[in-house]
Amino acid sequence: MSKKPSRTLTFKCTKCSKPVTVFLQKVSACSHIQPYQGICTCGEVMRHATGQKDAVESYLASADGNWAHHH
């Protein structure tokens, strides 16, 4: 049985240096990617992902947040 990904992660905001909690986003049942997103109190959108390199790069490159995981 595989380990479940953490539901939240905390990073330092690149804009104001405050801590930002990003939340695991709902995705398909596959384990290729676990995308995270959150918003800092200064309004900066923070995104992070773990998993398959090309899926992670695709997620982080989609600046508008309108990303969907496809096989």
Secondary structure, 3 states (H helix, E strand, C coil): CCCCCCCEEEEECCCCCCEEEEEECCCCCCCCEEEEEEECCCCCEEEEEEECHHHHHHHHHCCCCCCCCCC
